[in-house]
Amino acid sequence: MRAGESALEARGVGMRYRRGWALRDCSFRLPAGRICGLVGPNGAGKTTLLGIAAHVLEPTEGSLSVFGAAPGSVENGRRTAFLAQEKPLYRRFTVAETLRLGRELNPDWDQRAAEGIVRAGNVPLDAKIGTLSGGQRTRVAFALAFGKRPELLLLDEPMSDLDPVVRHELMGTLMAEAAEHGTTVLMSTHVLAELENVCDYLVVIADGGVRLAGDVDELLAVHTMVTGVRDSDALPADLAHHTVVESRTSGRQFTALIRPQGPVVGPWDTDVPNMEELLLAHLRSAEAPPLITPTAQVPDQAHGSRAVAA
């Protein structure tokens, strides 16, 4: 992995099913070595995007590259691991046989890492996959993904069937592995609070397109949470020239997430939002203008209509 390398670049990616478009004009860049949260409502296209990156699906339009090459290349097959939401495993195989399959198919296989993840959950190596609980199968699927020693790890709602204790443990394993080996992670999840201490990069998809993308610190820094009291339902005049992502009123209490276009004046308390506040506001406000920071822009996107430099 070279400094400044892109782990993933999507350029105008679109995917159409019979029911309509799942993705449309989806463009962003994920630098190598980042842990990226992929966030969006159900049906936004997150699973479709991960499937395209894993070469499970072919896009209807546009292109997506992984480490500068097509997702289906032999080299990228070795460098990428995909953990699907269904976590497909051979139910008649034992855990040991499943890990052996991983070892036979992957030249860079790390048996110690894979077995360590399984043994940490007290999963018997001689147990058949079909007899395991959902959480145990998830642990075995994680072991296969980590044992491959990928440079890009694609995770689709990987921990939705785990209890909070096990989820916290596996998230810690994910962080440690990524830090030690420089693994790039693209992970979709609905547990927004879980992203706060894990992800340093974000991509938010809604209505099939990218609404927000970039370095977490950059995204938070260009937003401001405004709170105060107002007497009417109209947007306060001294906030009108700012980009208002979302505004909410409870009684006389007014709260807004804005992208300031200059100093915020008036009787307002201001603060930097946390990640959950940022994500919820953008997910609830599809009409807000998209924001794609410079690190997330693909080279030919800098002057595109959907790209807004922070």
C-alpha positions in Angstrom: 0.0 0.0 0.0 1.5 3.3 -1.1 1.1 6.6 0.7 -1.8 8.6 -0.8 -3.2 5.5 -2.6 -6.9 5.2 -3.1 -8.4 2.0 -1.7 -11.6 2.6 -3.6 -12.8 5.1 -6.2 -16.4 5.2 -7.5 -17.1 7.3 -10.6 -20.7 7.9 -11.5 -21.7 4.4 -10.3 -25.3 3.5 -11.0 -27.2 0.3 -10.4 -30.6 -0.4 -11.8 -32.9 -3.3 -10.8 -36.4 -4.0 -12.1 -37.9 -1.9 -9.3 -35.7 1.1 -10.2 -32.4 2.6 -9.5 -30.6 1.5 -6.3 -27.6 3.8 -7.0 -27.3 6.7 -9.3 -24.3 9.0 -10.1 -22.5 7.7 -7.0 -18.9 9.2 -6.9 -16.4 9.3 -4.0 -12.9 8.3 -3.1 -11.8 6.2 0.0 -8.1 6.7 0.8 -6.2 3.6 1.8 -5.7 2.9 5.5 -9.0 4.5 6.7 -11.9 3.0 8.6 -15.0 4.2 6.9 -18.6 4.0 8.0 -21.1 3.6 5.2 -24.4 5.0 6.4 -27.8 5.4 4.9 -31.5 4.4 5.3 -32.8 1.0 4.3 -32.8 0.7 0.5 -30.3 3.5 0.0 -27.9 1.3 -1.9 -25.3 0.4 0.7 -25.4 -3.4 0.1 -25.4 -2.8 -3.6 -22.3 -0.6 -3.4 -20.5 -3.2 -1.3 -21.5 -5.9 -3.7 -20.0 -3.9 -6.7 -16.8 -3.3 -4.7 -16.6 -7.1 -4.0 -17.3 -8.0 -7.7 -20.5 -9.7 -6.7 -22.5 -7.2 -8.8 -21.7 -5.3 -12.1 -22.8 -1.7 -12.1 -25.3 -0.6 -14.8 -23.4 2.6 -15.4 -20.2 4.2 -14.2 -17.1 2.4 -12.8 -15.6 1.5 -9.5 -11.9 0.7 -9.0 -10.2 -1.0 -6.0 -6.5 -0.1 -5.6 -6.6 1.3 -9.1 -7.8 -1.9 -10.8 -11.1 -3.5 -11.5 -12.7 -5.3 -8.6 -12.7 -8.6 -10.5 -8.9 -8.7 -11.1 -6.9 -11.6 -9.7 -4.8 -9.2 -7.6 -7.8 -7.5 -6.0 -9.4 -10.9 -5.3 -6.4 -11.5 -3.1 -6.4 -8.0 -1.5 -10.1 -7.8 -0.7 -12.3 -9.7 1.7 -16.1 -9.3 1.8 -18.3 -10.2 4.7 -21.9 -10.2 3.5 -24.9 -9.6 5.7 -26.1 -13.2 5.2 -22.6 -14.6 6.2 -22.9 -17.6 3.8 -21.0 -20.6 5.2 -21.1 -24.3 4.4 -23.5 -25.6 7.1 -22.2 -29.2 6.9 -18.5 -28.2 7.4 -17.0 -28.1 10.8 -15.4 -24.9 12.1 -12.0 -26.5 11.6 -12.9 -27.5 8.0 -14.1 -24.0 7.3 -10.8 -22.5 8.4 -8.9 -25.1 6.4 -10.9 -24.0 3.3 -9.8 -20.5 4.0 -6.2 -21.6 4.3 -6.3 -23.6 1.0 -7.8 -20.7 -1.0 -5.8 -17.8 0.4 -2.0 -17.7 -0.1 -1.5 -15.1 2.7 -3.7 -17.0 5.2 -3.1 -16.3 8.9 -4.2 -19.4 10.8 -3.3 -18.0 14.2 -5.4 -14.9 13.7 -8.4 -16.9 12.4 -8.3 -19.5 15.2 -7.8 -16.8 17.8 -11.0 -15.1 16.9 -12.9 -18.5 17.0 -11.4 -19.6 20.3 -12.0 -16.2 21.9 -15.8 -17.0 21.6 -15.4 -20.6 22.9 -16.6 -21.9 19.5 -15.7 -25.7 19.3 -13.5 -26.3 16.2 -15.2 -29.7 15.7 -18.8 -28.2 15.7 -20.6 -28.1 12.4 -21.5 -24.7 11.2 -25.2 -25.6 11.0 -25.3 -26.3 14.7 -23.9 -22.9 15.7 -25.9 -19.9 17.0 -26.1 -16.8 14.8 -23.5 -15.0 16.9 -21.1 -18.0 16.6 -21.5 -18.1 12.9 -20.7 -14.4 12.7 -17.5 -15.0 14.6 -16.5 -17.8 12.2 -17.3 -15.5 9.3 -15.1 -12.8 10.9 -12.3 -15.4 11.3 -12.4 -16.2 7.6 -12.3 -12.5 6.7 -9.4 -11.6 9.0 -7.5 -14.8 8.3 -7.3 -13.8 4.6 -5.2 -10.8 5.7 -7.0 -8.4 3.2 -5.9 -4.9 2.5 -9.5 -3.9 2.0 -12.2 -5.3 4.2 -15.8 -4.8 3.1 -18.4 -5.4 5.9 -22.2 -5.3 5.4 -24.0 -4.9 8.7 -21.5 -7.4 10.2 -22.6 -7.3 13.8 -26.4 -7.0 13.6 -27.0 -10.4 15.2 -24.5 -10.0 18.1 -25.2 -9.0 21.7 -23.5 -5.7 22.8 -20.7 -7.4 24.7 -19.6 -9.6 21.8 -20.1 -6.7 19.4 -17.8 -4.5 21.5 -15.2 -7.3 21.6 -15.2 -7.9 17.8 -15.2 -4.2 17.1 -12.0 -4.0 19.3 -10.5 -6.9 17.3 -11.4 -5.0 14.1 -9.7 -1.8 15.3 -6.6 -3.7 16.5 -6.2 -5.6 13.2 -6.7 -2.5 11.1 -4.2 -0.5 13.1 -1.5 -3.3 13.1 -1.8 -4.1 9.4 -3.0 -0.8 7.9 -6.2 -2.5 6.6 -8.8 -0.3 4.9 -12.3 -1.0 6.2 -15.6 0.0 4.6 -18.4 -1.0 6.9 -22.1 -0.4 6.7 -24.0 -0.2 9.9 -27.2 1.2 11.4 -25.7 1.5 14.9 -24.6 5.1 14.6 -23.3 5.4 18.1 -20.9 2.5 17.3 -19.2 4.6 14.7 -18.1 7.4 17.0 -15.0 5.7 18.4 -14.2 3.5 15.4 -14.5 5.4 12.1 -12.2 8.2 10.9 -14.0 8.5 7.5 -17.7 8.6 6.5 -19.8 8.0 3.4 -23.5 8.8 3.7 -25.8 7.5 0.9 -29.5 8.5 0.5 -31.8 8.3 -2.5 -29.1 6.3 -4.3 -26.5 9.1 -4.2 -23.7 10.3 -2.0 -24.9 13.0 0.4 -21.8 13.3 2.7 -18.3 12.0 2.3 -14.9 12.7 3.8 -12.7 12.7 6.8 -14.7 12.8 10.1 -12.8 15.7 11.6 -13.2 17.8 8.4 -16.9 17.0 8.2 -17.5 17.9 11.9 -15.4 21.1 11.7 -17.5 22.6 8.9 -20.8 22.1 10.7 -22.1 24.0 13.8 -24.9 23.0 16.1 -27.0 26.1 17.0 -29.5 26.2 19.9 -31.6 28.9 21.4 -35.1 30.3 21.9 -37.3 31.7 19.1 -40.8 33.2 19.1 -42.1 32.0 15.6 -41.9 29.0 13.3 -40.0 30.9 10.6 -36.3 30.4 10.2 -34.5 33.1 12.2 -33.3 35.9 9.9 -29.8 35.9 11.3 -29.4 32.3 10.2 -30.9 32.6 6.8 -27.6 33.2 4.9 -26.1 30.0 6.4 -26.6 26.6 4.8 -29.1 25.0 7.1 -29.0 21.2 7.0 -31.8 20.7 9.5 -33.8 22.8 12.0 -36.1 21.5 14.7 -38.3 23.2 17.3 -39.6 21.8 20.6 -41.8 24.3 22.3 -39.8 27.5 22.0 -36.5 25.6 22.0 -34.8 25.9 18.6 -32.0 23.6 17.3 -30.3 23.6 13.9 -27.4 22.0 12.3 -25.8 24.5 9.9 -22.8 24.9 7.7 -21.8 28.5 8.5 -21.1 31.0 5.7 -19.3 33.4 8.0 -19.7 34.2 11.7 -22.9 33.1 13.5 -24.4 36.2 15.1 -27.4 36.5 17.3 -28.6 35.1 20.7 -27.4 31.5 19.8 -25.4 29.0 21.7 -23.0 27.2 19.2 -21.1 24.0 19.5 -19.4 21.4 17.3 -21.8 18.5 16.6 -20.9 14.9 17.5 -21.0 12.2 14.8 -24.4 10.9 15.6 -25.9 14.4 15.5 -24.2 15.0 12.1 -25.4 11.8 10.6 -29.0 12.0 11.9 -29.4 15.5 10.6 -28.2 14.6 7.1 -30.3 11.4 7.0 -33.4 13.2 8.0 -32.8 16.1 5.5 -32.5 14.6 2.0 -33.0 18.1 0.5 -29.8 19.5 2.2 -27.0 20.1 -0.4 -24.4 17.3 -0.5 -21.0 17.8 0.9 -18.0 15.9 -0.4 -14.7 17.1 1.1 -11.5 17.3 -1.0 -10.1 14.0 0.3 -13.2 12.2 -0.8 -13.4 13.7 -4.3 -12.3 11.6 -7.2 -9.9 13.6 -9.5 -12.6 14.5 -12.1 -15.2 15.3 -9.5 -13.7 18.5 -8.1 -15.9 20.7 -10.5 -18.9 18.4 -10.5 -22.3 19.6 -9.5 -22.6 17.2 -6.6 -19.2 18.0 -5.1 -18.9 20.7 -2.5 -15.4 21.4 -1.0 -15.4 21.9 2.7 
